[in-house]
Amino acid sequence: MTRSEFNALSRRARLRETPSRDAAYMVLVGGVRPGVAAREVGTSPQALTNTLRKLRDAMKESIDHGHTHSIADHHIGS
């Protein structure tokens, strides 16, 4: 996933700028493992999991409504 794709998805998910969002960026754009990303930014693994879930739901909603985008090819873990 690219930076612009992540930013667009974050807007769809209505995410605020938080450490969990930063960690999600590290996971989805940088390929960092979730546990490492959470520690790096000082958030809890559960907060990161919740943020990733919001992003996954926003992506699924976009796909379900026929708004396919290249991010649809990326898997966001549960």
C-alpha positions in Angstrom: 0.0 0.0 0.0 1.3 3.5 -0.8 1.3 6.5 1.4 -1.5 8.1 -0.7 -3.6 5.0 -0.6 -3.2 4.8 3.2 -4.1 8.4 3.6 -7.2 8.0 1.5 -8.3 4.9 3.4 -7.6 6.7 6.7 -9.9 9.5 5.6 -12.6 7.0 4.7 -12.2 5.4 8.1 -12.3 8.8 9.7 -9.2 8.2 11.7 -7.7 10.9 13.8 -3.9 11.4 13.9 -2.9 9.1 16.8 -0.1 6.8 17.7 -2.3 3.9 16.6 -2.7 5.4 13.2 1.0 5.9 12.9 1.6 2.3 13.9 -1.0 1.2 11.3 0.9 3.2 8.7 4.1 1.4 9.6 2.3 -2.0 9.3 0.5 -1.3 6.0 3.0 0.9 4.2 6.3 -0.1 5.8 5.7 -3.8 6.3 6.6 -3.6 10.0 5.2 -6.3 12.3 2.2 -5.1 14.4 3.9 -5.7 17.7 7.0 -3.9 16.7 5.0 -1.0 15.3 2.9 -0.6 18.5 6.0 -0.6 20.6 7.8 1.9 18.3 5.0 4.5 18.6 4.0 3.8 22.2 0.6 2.4 21.7 -1.0 -0.8 22.8 -1.4 -3.8 20.5 -5.1 -3.7 21.2 -5.3 -0.1 20.1 -3.5 -0.9 16.9 -5.7 -3.9 16.3 -8.8 -1.6 16.6 -7.3 0.8 14.2 -6.5 -1.9 11.7 -10.1 -3.2 12.0 -11.5 0.3 11.3 -9.3 0.5 8.2 -10.3 -3.0 7.1 -14.0 -2.2 7.6 -13.6 1.1 5.6 -11.9 -0.8 2.8 -14.6 -3.5 2.8 -17.4 -0.9 2.8 -15.7 0.8 -0.2 -15.5 -2.5 -2.1 -19.1 -3.4 -1.2 -20.3 -0.2 -2.6 -18.4 -0.7 -5.9 -15.7 1.8 -5.2 -12.8 -0.5 -6.1 -9.3 0.9 -5.7 -5.9 -0.6 -5.9 -5.9 -0.9 -2.1 -8.5 -3.6 -2.5 -5.7 -6.0 -3.4 -4.0 -5.5 0.1 -4.9 -7.7 3.0 -5.4 -6.0 6.4 -5.1 -8.5 9.2 -7.9 -9.1 11.6 
